[in-house]
């Protein structure tokens, strides 16, 4: 099954890379964001088709994005912490397929893990999460490059 929709929370870093990637690739996107479209860099741009939670905090939107998806991909560096750790715990607690990609790992290993994961799971709606740009400078570009590779013509999702 081909991934038909990408969900993300819209924060700077991995979330924003996922949404910008979806828009560029013409993949439907969505997800939940805090009330007021709050983000670390201000208010989320209207081009991101996200729904607002009742709360201005991040926990509620993280939980809804996990629950509304078939599976979750977390892109991170080194170790999980903060919202990425919460995302992992929620996905595991709700029995959702989860792929953790440490961006320090060799690209070939990440690509092989991605392809194996797709073969093993029927994923129509994919939640993509990870740390913010503030905590991990440059992670937006790194996540964008990896998503481009995952969806490249040579390695299209099944």
Protein Blocks (a to p, Z undefined) as FASTA:
>chain_A
ZZfbdcdehiahjllmmmmmmmmnopaceddddehiiafklpadfklccdddfbfbfklm
mmmmmmmpmbdcdddehiaehjlmmmmmmmmmnopacddddfkbcfklmmmmmmmmmmmp
ccfbdcdddddfklmghklmmmmmmmmmmmmmklgcZZ
